[in-house]
Amino acid sequence: YSRHAPWREMLHDSASRRVDMSDWRYVIRQKWLDTDVAELINPSRAFIVHKSTPDADALGCSLWFSDDFPDQEEQAGHLGVRQRVRVFEMWYRVPARIKKVQGGEFHGQEYDPTDAVMRAAVEGELCHIAEQQQMQVRLAIFTTAGLLYEGRSPYRHNRFPYTLMAAYQRNRDGAYYGMVRGIRDPQDAFNKRMSKALYVLSTNKVVMEKGAVKSVERLREEVARPDGIIELEGSNRRFDLNVDRDLAAAHLQLADIDARMIQDVSGVTDENLGRKTNATSGVAIEARQDQGSMATSELFDNLRLAFQFQGELQLSLMEQFATEQKQIRVTNAKGGFEFQPINDGLPENNLVRTKADFIVSEQDYHATIRQAQTQMLFELAAKLPPDIAMGMLDLIIDLMDVPNKDELVQRVRKLTGQRDPDAEQTPEEIAEQEAKQQEQAEQNELAKRNAIAEVEQKEALAEQTRNAAQFQPIIDQLEHLLKLQGKQYALAVDQLEAKFNAQLDSLKAAVRDSQAQQRLSPSKPARRAK
């Protein structure tokens, strides 16, 4: 699991400078636990827990002198009936000689004699073991009275189980601080100017000559009242009320400067806030938005880096401890889901034997960017043919941030005949889809048969034309023969018969050659008759 740890509970190596915690020698987390819970850490040393309970403020954390407000609340509970103890969890690195596997699929991993597959690979000389020196992570749990547990880290990743999420780091001492640090001074100045302006507007300053009023104390009371009445002693004596009231406007102007400085230091421009400025063109507005993004890019880079480290730790723990069979519900960007089995006996689903990488992808998710994308798609759909535009209308509406978006998309898909690509098909939809596929296949088969019949008809017509052309001279001679008589008729008949027999023999020889060639060529599949 992943859980937030308050920074007030953490104490890390002050000599470190790297955000990835690779140069940290130690990190300590302090936490108040009930005594019965603390005893379960190491029951054989439960006396340490009882011994440290009355001395919970031995580290200078006295209830009356502490400046740590959460600890005051915790100790207030400790002084009551509920017994609690402060427990320290310290992860630290020490140099050690480690046996590592060289070569094979386990290259670079620490040799684990309890791993049967790794041990078999070493014994089969598929890889070998070599000693290397590296920093080894160890764990110590202790209280103010003594040590409860000390040993090697139970995690295979050999890293601290905490992920640092920091905005900036000070070069002088390596202290981490957030974005608010840079705007505290202008914020204090802004509060001071507003306080000064409010004070000037809420008070009345009087400049008068001596003896202008009968009682100064009475004058003070009347001036402070909104309906006060002031009676002067003489008409020629000086009496000025609300002197220096114009200073309030000057303080408000300075406060406005401080407010603009807070916005400038934060890096958030008016264009990022959607305010109207002197930038009129879209290019100018986008450039100023990019300017604001540059000031905050380091914050998002550090957040992405922390998310990467946290994911790597969780993935390593899953590969080490997730040994039971289960199914994980995996969702996509649109809310669709599927169940992925792990450790079900199949090699591809064996999570313990898997070595995977945790990768964080980037995606623009700002609302203004989505609105711009939706507008571009609407403009593109207006230029496309109506049938194509209707086919993509449901996807365009799905990008919009409007109420009842899902209902709109569902109705559009119902009208256009589209279906949700992430939704599972119902039996009725499957049957309808199979019927459409069968109907389409029959139409394709019918079109194919019509095309074949048309080709055969054209080939038969061409053959008939060729035959008619071959016998046309004989027909012409027969017509000429009908016009002859006697010996000329007999002679013409003999010539025509000889010519007809020769033409017939030539045609038969051509047919025999064609049949022999068809027998030598590879046979074609017969057409399926319906």
C-alpha positions in Angstrom: 0.0 0.0 0.0 1.0 3.6 -0.3 0.4 6.2 2.5 1.3 9.7 3.3 3.9 10.3 6.0 3.9 13.8 7.6 7.1 15.7 7.2 7.1 16.5 10.9 7.6 12.8 11.7 10.6 12.5 9.3 14.3 13.2 9.9 16.8 12.5 7.1 20.5 12.8 6.4 21.4 16.5 6.5 24.5 16.0 4.4 22.6 14.6 1.4 22.0 16.6 -1.7 20.3 14.2 -4.1 16.5 14.2 -4.6 16.4 10.5 -5.4 17.8 9.7 -1.9 20.7 7.7 -3.3 23.3 9.5 -1.1 21.2 9.3 2.1 22.9 7.4 4.9 19.8 7.3 7.1 16.2 8.3 7.4 14.3 8.3 10.7 10.5 8.3 11.3 9.2 8.9 14.8 5.7 7.9 15.7 3.6 7.5 18.9 2.2 4.0 19.4 0.1 2.4 22.0 2.2 0.3 24.4 0.4 -3.0 23.4 1.0 -2.3 19.7 4.7 -1.5 20.4 5.1 -4.7 22.3 4.3 -6.7 19.2 7.4 -5.4 17.4 9.6 -7.7 19.5 7.7 -9.5 22.4 11.0 -10.6 23.9 12.0 -7.0 24.6 8.6 -5.8 25.8 10.3 -4.5 29.0 11.9 -1.8 26.9 8.5 -0.5 25.9 7.4 -0.3 29.6 10.6 1.2 30.6 10.4 4.0 28.1 6.7 4.9 28.8 7.3 7.2 31.8 10.3 8.7 30.1 8.6 9.6 26.8 9.8 13.2 27.1 13.5 12.2 27.7 14.6 13.7 24.3 13.7 17.2 25.3 10.0 16.9 24.2 8.5 18.1 27.5 4.9 18.9 27.4 5.5 22.4 28.8 8.5 23.4 26.7 7.9 21.7 23.4 7.3 23.8 20.3 5.9 20.8 18.3 2.1 21.2 18.5 1.2 17.7 17.4 3.5 16.2 20.0 1.7 18.3 22.7 -1.6 16.6 21.7 0.1 13.2 21.7 1.7 13.7 25.1 -1.6 15.1 26.5 -3.0 11.7 25.7 0.0 10.0 27.2 -0.5 11.7 30.5 -4.0 10.2 30.8 -5.1 6.6 31.1 -4.0 5.6 27.6 -0.3 4.6 27.7 1.6 5.5 24.6 5.3 5.5 23.7 7.4 7.3 21.1 8.9 4.7 18.7 11.7 5.5 16.2 12.1 3.7 12.9 15.5 4.2 11.5 16.6 3.0 8.0 20.3 3.3 7.4 23.0 2.2 4.9 26.2 0.5 5.7 29.0 -0.8 3.4 28.9 -4.6 3.0 30.2 -7.4 0.7 27.3 -8.8 -1.3 27.2 -12.0 -3.4 25.8 -11.1 -6.8 24.9 -13.2 -9.8 26.9 -12.6 -13.0 25.4 -13.6 -16.3 22.2 -15.3 -17.2 18.7 -14.1 -16.5 19.6 -13.2 -12.9 22.5 -10.9 -13.9 23.0 -8.1 -11.3 20.7 -9.6 -8.7 21.8 -10.6 -5.2 22.2 -14.3 -4.8 19.4 -15.9 -2.8 20.1 -19.5 -1.8 16.4 -20.0 -1.0 15.4 -19.3 -4.6 15.3 -22.7 -6.3 15.5 -21.4 -9.8 18.4 -19.1 -9.1 20.2 -21.9 -7.2 19.7 -24.3 -10.1 21.0 -21.8 -12.6 24.2 -21.4 -10.5 24.6 -25.1 -10.1 24.1 -25.7 -13.8 26.9 -23.1 -14.5 24.5 -20.9 -16.4 25.8 -18.1 -14.3 28.4 -17.6 -11.5 28.6 -15.7 -8.2 30.9 -12.8 -7.5 31.3 -10.7 -4.4 30.8 -6.9 -4.7 30.9 -4.1 -2.3 27.8 -1.9 -2.1 25.7 -0.1 0.5 23.3 -2.4 2.3 20.1 -1.0 3.8 19.3 -2.1 7.4 16.5 -1.4 9.9 16.6 -0.4 13.5 13.5 0.2 15.7 14.1 1.7 19.1 12.6 3.9 21.9 14.1 6.3 24.3 15.0 3.4 26.6 16.6 0.9 24.2 16.6 -1.1 21.0 13.6 -3.2 20.0 14.8 -4.6 16.7 17.8 -4.4 14.3 18.4 -6.3 11.2 18.7 -6.2 7.4 16.0 -4.7 5.3 13.3 -7.2 4.5 12.8 -5.7 1.0 14.6 -6.9 -2.0 14.9 -3.5 -3.7 17.6 -2.5 -1.1 16.2 1.1 -1.0 14.5 3.2 1.7 10.8 2.5 1.8 10.0 6.2 1.7 9.7 8.5 -1.3 10.6 12.2 -1.0 8.2 14.7 -2.5 9.9 18.1 -2.4 9.5 21.2 -4.5 12.9 23.0 -4.1 16.2 22.4 -2.3 18.4 25.1 -0.7 22.0 24.9 -1.8 23.4 26.2 1.4 22.3 23.4 3.7 20.3 21.1 1.6 17.0 21.9 3.3 13.9 21.3 1.3 11.2 24.0 1.0 8.0 24.6 -1.0 6.7 27.2 -3.4 5.2 29.3 -0.6 8.7 30.2 0.7 9.3 32.6 -2.1 6.1 34.5 -1.6 6.1 34.8 2.2 7.9 38.2 2.2 5.5 39.9 -0.2 2.6 38.3 1.6 3.8 39.8 4.9 4.2 43.2 3.2 0.7 42.9 1.7 -0.8 42.1 5.1 1.1 45.1 6.7 -0.1 47.5 4.1 -3.7 46.4 4.4 -3.4 46.6 8.2 -2.0 50.2 7.9 -4.7 51.3 5.5 -7.4 49.8 7.7 -5.9 51.6 10.7 -5.8 54.9 9.0 -9.4 54.5 7.8 -10.6 53.4 11.3 -9.0 56.2 13.3 -9.5 59.9 13.4 -6.6 62.3 13.8 -7.2 65.8 15.1 -5.0 68.9 14.9 -6.2 71.9 16.9 -5.1 74.9 18.9 -4.9 74.8 22.6 -8.3 75.6 24.2 -10.3 74.9 21.0 -12.5 72.5 23.0 -13.5 72.4 26.6 -12.4 68.8 27.4 -9.9 66.8 25.4 -11.1 63.4 26.7 -14.6 64.3 25.7 -13.3 65.2 22.3 -11.6 61.8 22.0 -14.8 60.0 22.7 -16.8 62.0 20.3 -14.3 61.7 17.5 -14.3 57.9 17.9 -18.1 57.8 17.5 -19.6 57.8 13.9 -22.3 60.1 15.2 -20.1 62.2 17.4 -20.8 65.9 18.1 -17.9 68.3 18.7 -18.4 71.7 20.2 -15.6 74.3 19.7 -14.9 77.0 22.2 -13.9 79.7 19.8 -14.5 80.4 16.1 -11.1 81.6 15.2 -9.1 78.7 16.6 -7.7 76.0 14.4 -9.4 72.6 14.4 -8.6 70.0 11.6 -10.3 66.5 11.7 -9.2 63.4 9.8 -5.7 64.6 9.2 -3.5 62.3 7.0 -6.6 60.3 5.8 -5.0 60.3 2.3 -2.3 57.9 3.5 -4.8 55.1 3.2 -4.8 55.4 -0.6 -1.0 55.2 -0.6 -1.0 52.1 1.5 -3.6 50.5 -0.7 -1.4 51.2 -3.8 1.5 49.5 -2.1 -0.7 46.6 -1.2 -1.7 46.3 -4.9 2.0 46.2 -5.8 2.6 43.4 -3.3 -0.4 41.4 -4.6 1.0 41.6 -8.2 4.5 40.6 -6.9 2.9 37.5 -5.2 1.5 36.5 -8.6 4.7 37.3 -10.5 6.8 35.3 -8.0 4.4 32.3 -8.2 4.8 32.2 -12.0 1.0 32.1 -12.6 0.2 34.7 -15.2 -3.1 36.3 -16.0 -3.4 34.2 -19.1 -3.1 31.0 -17.0 -6.0 32.4 -14.8 -8.1 33.1 -17.8 -8.1 36.9 -17.3 -8.4 39.4 -20.1 -5.0 41.1 -20.9 -3.5 43.2 -23.7 -2.6 40.0 -25.5 -5.2 39.6 -28.3 -3.8 37.0 -30.7 -3.9 33.3 -29.9 -0.1 33.1 -30.4 0.6 35.8 -27.8 -1.8 34.2 -25.3 -0.2 30.8 -25.8 3.3 32.3 -25.4 2.3 33.9 -22.0 0.7 30.7 -20.9 3.9 28.8 -21.7 5.8 31.5 -19.7 3.8 30.6 -16.7 4.3 26.9 -17.3 8.1 27.4 -17.3 8.0 28.8 -13.8 6.0 25.8 -12.5 7.6 23.1 -14.6 10.2 22.2 -12.0 7.4 21.5 -9.5 5.7 19.1 -11.9 9.0 17.5 -12.9 9.7 16.7 -9.2 6.2 15.4 -8.7 6.6 13.1 -11.7 10.0 11.9 -10.4 8.5 11.1 -7.0 5.7 9.2 -8.6 8.2 7.3 -10.6 10.2 6.3 -7.5 7.0 5.4 -5.6 5.8 3.2 -8.5 9.2 1.4 -8.7 9.1 0.6 -5.0 5.5 -0.7 -5.1 6.2 -2.8 -8.2 9.2 -4.4 -6.5 7.2 -5.2 -3.5 4.5 -6.8 -5.7 7.2 -8.9 -7.4 8.5 -10.0 -4.0 5.4 -10.6 -1.9 2.4 -11.1 -4.3 2.5 -14.9 -4.4 -1.2 -15.7 -4.1 -3.5 -16.2 -7.0 -5.8 -13.2 -7.6 -7.4 -11.1 -10.3 -6.6 -7.4 -10.8 -9.2 -5.0 -12.2 -7.5 -2.9 -14.9 -9.3 0.2 -16.2 -8.6 2.3 -19.2 -8.9 6.1 -19.8 -12.6 5.9 -20.6 -13.6 3.8 -17.6 -13.7 0.5 -19.3 -12.2 -2.4 -17.3 -11.0 -6.0 -17.6 -9.7 -8.5 -15.1 -6.1 -9.6 -15.4 -5.3 -12.9 -13.6 -1.9 -13.2 -11.8 -0.2 -16.3 -10.3 -2.8 -18.6 -11.9 -0.2 -21.3 -12.9 0.6 -19.9 -16.3 4.2 -18.8 -16.9 3.2 -15.5 -18.4 1.1 -14.6 -15.4 3.7 -15.5 -12.7 4.2 -12.2 -11.0 7.0 -13.4 -8.7 9.2 -14.5 -11.6 8.6 -11.2 -13.5 11.0 -8.3 -13.7 9.1 -5.3 -15.1 9.8 -1.6 -15.4 7.5 1.1 -14.0 7.1 3.9 -16.6 5.1 7.1 -16.1 3.6 8.5 -19.3 2.7 12.2 -19.8 -0.6 13.5 -21.0 -2.0 17.0 -21.3 -5.0 17.1 -19.1 -5.6 20.8 -18.7 -9.2 21.9 -19.3 -8.3 24.6 -21.8 -6.3 22.1 -23.9 -9.2 19.8 -24.0 -11.5 22.6 -25.1 -9.1 23.6 -27.8 -9.0 20.0 -29.1 -12.8 19.8 -29.1 -13.1 23.0 -31.0 -10.5 21.7 -33.6 -12.5 18.5 -34.0 -15.8 20.4 -34.5 -14.1 22.6 -37.2 -12.8 19.4 -38.9 -16.2 17.7 -38.8 -17.8 20.8 -40.5 -15.5 20.3 -43.5 -16.1 16.6 -43.9 -19.0 14.9 -45.7 -22.1 14.5 -43.5 -21.9 10.7 -43.2 -18.3 10.8 -42.0 -19.0 13.7 -39.6 -21.9 11.7 -38.1 -19.6 8.7 -37.6 -17.2 10.7 -35.4 -19.8 12.9 -33.6 -19.9 10.6 -30.5 -16.1 10.8 -30.1 -16.2 14.6 -30.3 -18.9 14.9 -27.7 -17.0 12.5 -25.4 -14.2 15.1 -25.2 -16.5 17.8 -24.0 -16.9 18.8 -20.4 -20.7 19.2 -20.3 -23.4 17.8 -17.9 -25.0 14.5 -18.9 -22.2 13.8 -21.4 -22.6 10.1 -21.2 -26.3 10.3 -21.9 -25.6 12.5 -25.0 -23.0 10.1 -26.3 -25.3 7.1 -25.8 -28.1 8.8 -27.7 -25.8 9.9 -30.6 -24.5 6.3 -30.9 -28.1 5.0 -30.9 -29.0 7.3 -33.8 -25.8 6.7 -35.8 -25.6 2.9 -35.1 -22.2 3.2 -33.4 -21.4 1.2 -30.3 -19.2 1.9 -27.3 -15.8 0.3 -28.1 -15.1 -0.3 -24.4 -18.5 -1.9 -23.6 -19.0 -5.7 -23.6 -21.3 -7.1 -26.4 -24.6 -8.5 -25.3 -25.9 -11.8 -26.8 -28.4 -9.8 -29.0 -25.6 -7.6 -30.3 -23.4 -10.7 -31.1 -26.3 -12.4 -32.9 -27.1 -9.2 -34.9 -23.4 -8.8 -35.8 -23.2 -12.5 -36.9 -26.3 -12.1 -39.0 -24.9 -9.0 -40.7 -21.7 -10.8 -41.4 -23.5 -13.7 -42.9 -25.7 -11.4 -45.0 -22.6 -9.5 -46.2 -20.9 -12.8 -47.1 -23.9 -14.0 -49.1 -24.0 -10.7 -51.0 -20.3 -11.0 -51.7 -20.8 -14.6 -53.0 -23.7 -13.5 -55.2 -21.7 -10.6 -56.6 -18.8 -13.0 -57.3 -21.1 -15.5 -59.1 -22.7 -12.7 -61.2 -19.3 -11.5 -62.2 -18.2 -15.1 -63.2 -21.4 -15.6 -65.2 -21.0 -12.3 -67.0 -17.4 -13.3 -67.9 -18.5 -16.8 -69.1 -21.2 -15.2 -71.3 -18.8 -12.8 -72.9 -16.4 -15.7 -73.5 -19.1 -17.8 -75.2 -20.2 -14.9 -77.3 -16.6 -14.4 -78.5 -16.2 -18.1 -79.3 -19.4 -18.0 -81.3 -18.2 -15.0 -83.2 -14.9 -16.7 -84.0 -16.6 -19.9 -85.2 -19.0 -17.9 -87.4 -16.0 -16.2 -88.9 -14.3 -19.5 -89.7 -17.4 -21.0 -91.5 -18.4 -17.9 -93.3 -16.3 -18.7 -96.4 -18.0 -22.2 -96.6 -21.4 -20.6 -96.3 -20.6 -18.2 -99.1 -19.5 -21.1 -101.4 -22.7 -23.0 -100.6 -24.7 -20.0 -101.7 -22.6 -19.8 -104.9 -23.1 -23.6 -105.4 -26.9 -23.2 -105.5 -26.5 -21.0 -108.5 -24.5 -23.6 -110.5 -25.8 -26.6 -112.6 -24.4 -29.9 -114.1 -20.8 -30.7 -114.0 -19.9 -27.4 -112.5 -22.2 -28.2 -109.6 -20.6 -31.6 -109.0 -17.1 -30.2 -109.2 -18.0 -27.4 -106.8 -19.5 -29.9 -104.4 -16.4 -32.0 -104.4 -14.2 -28.9 -103.8 -16.5 -27.7 -101.0 -16.5 -31.1 -99.3 -12.7 -31.3 -99.4 -12.4 -27.8 -98.0 -15.0 -28.5 -95.3 -13.2 -31.7 -94.2 -9.9 -29.9 -94.1 -11.4 -27.0 -92.0 -13.1 -29.6 -89.7 -9.8 -31.5 -89.2 -8.0 -28.3 -88.3 -10.7 -27.4 -85.8 -10.6 -30.8 -84.2 -6.8 -30.6 -83.9 -7.1 -27.2 -82.2 -9.6 -28.6 -79.7 -7.3 -31.6 -78.9 -4.4 -29.2 -78.3 -6.5 -27.0 -76.0 -7.6 -30.0 -74.0 -4.1 -31.4 -73.6 -2.9 -28.0 -72.4 -5.7 -27.8 -69.8 -4.6 -31.3 -68.5 -1.0 -30.1 -68.1 -1.9 -26.8 -66.2 -2.7 -26.9 -62.4 -6.3 -27.5 -61.5 -8.3 -24.6 -60.2 -10.7 -25.0 -57.2 -14.3 -25.5 -58.3 -16.8 -22.9 -57.5 -19.2 -23.6 -54.7 -22.7 -24.0 -55.9 -25.4 -22.5 -53.8 
